[in-house]
Amino acid sequence: MNQQTEKALLNLEEFCSYLGIGKTKARELLKDPSSTFTFKIGNRYYANKKLLDKWLDRNSGN
């Protein structure tokens, strides 16, 4: 993959790495019905990176 191409969706491992959290907490966040950044494709959950960044800004107190 090209270094300048940024992924739109993060899988579980990428989500964990991006936030610095474990898989259990990541699954909890992704499966939360009030989550505004989660997409389910088939039986897998993904985080939309742009929406995740907005969610982080709102919830981090910045």
C-alpha positions in Angstrom: 0.0 0.0 0.0 1.2 3.5 -0.8 2.4 5.4 2.3 0.4 8.5 1.3 -2.9 6.5 1.0 -4.7 6.6 4.3 -7.2 3.9 5.1 -10.8 5.0 5.7 -11.7 2.0 7.9 -9.6 0.4 10.7 -10.0 -3.2 11.5 -9.8 -4.5 15.1 -6.0 -4.7 15.2 -5.5 -1.3 13.6 -8.1 0.2 16.0 -6.3 -1.2 19.0 -2.9 0.1 17.7 -4.4 3.5 16.9 -5.9 4.0 20.3 -3.3 2.0 22.3 -5.9 -0.2 23.9 -6.5 -4.0 24.1 -8.8 -6.1 22.0 -11.4 -6.6 24.8 -11.9 -2.8 25.3 -11.8 -2.2 21.5 -14.6 -4.8 20.9 -16.6 -3.1 23.7 -16.2 0.3 22.0 -16.9 -1.0 18.5 -20.0 -3.0 19.6 -21.5 -0.1 21.6 -24.9 0.8 20.0 -24.2 4.5 20.6 -20.9 4.5 18.8 -20.9 7.0 15.9 -17.8 5.7 14.2 -18.5 2.0 13.9 -19.5 0.1 10.7 -20.4 -3.5 10.6 -19.7 -5.4 7.4 -20.8 -8.9 7.5 -20.0 -10.1 11.0 -17.0 -7.8 11.4 -16.8 -4.4 13.0 -14.7 -1.5 11.6 -14.0 2.0 12.8 -14.3 4.9 10.3 -11.1 6.8 10.9 -12.5 10.3 10.2 -15.5 9.7 12.4 -13.3 8.2 15.1 -11.1 11.3 15.1 -14.1 13.5 15.5 -15.4 11.3 18.4 -12.0 11.5 20.0 -12.0 15.3 19.8 -15.4 15.5 21.3 -14.7 13.1 24.2 -11.1 14.1 25.0 -12.1 17.6 26.2 -10.1 19.4 23.5 
